[in-house]
C-alpha cells in the first residue's frame, strides 16, 4: 500500500521513544495513498479522508503506542493549551498545564532543559478504560519546546 501523507497541526512533546502528541490529522483526498485506501475500503476518497477536524491524543512509551480521539475538542482549546505552555516556560518556574481532562503536564526547569511528566486520562469507553497513564517524557530542550509551540500555534492560525 502507498504511504498516506498526513497534514494538520501537531504538537509532539517528548523524545523518539516516549512522547505525547496532540494532533488534528488532515488527509488529502487527492493523495494516491488515500485514493488507494479508499478504493480498498469501498468508499470515496473524500469519505475516507473525513472532515479533518477531529483532534486526537497519541502517546508512545518504548513502542507501546496508544491514542484516542477527543470528540468536541476545538482548535481554540489546542491554541489555549499551547499558549499556556509558552507562558509557563517563559516564567522559568515549575508548572502544571492542562489540556481538558485528558492531558496534564508537570514540568520543572533543569538548566537549559525541562523535565516533563505527562499524565494521560483516556475518555470513558476507551479500550483501556479511564485509567490514567503516567509517562516520564525526560529532559527536553527549552528552546526546542518553545520553537515547537510557536510552529504549532502558526499551524492553527
PyMOL commands that set and color helices and strands:
alter all, ss='L'
color gray80, all
select helices_A, chain A and resi 32-41+45-49+75-91+142-156
alter helices_A, ss='H'
color red, helices_A
select strands_A, chain A and resi 6-7+10-14+18-23+26-27+55-61+66-70+95-99+103-110+113-120+133-141
alter strands_A, ss='S'
color yellow, strands_A
deselect
rebuild
show_as cartoon
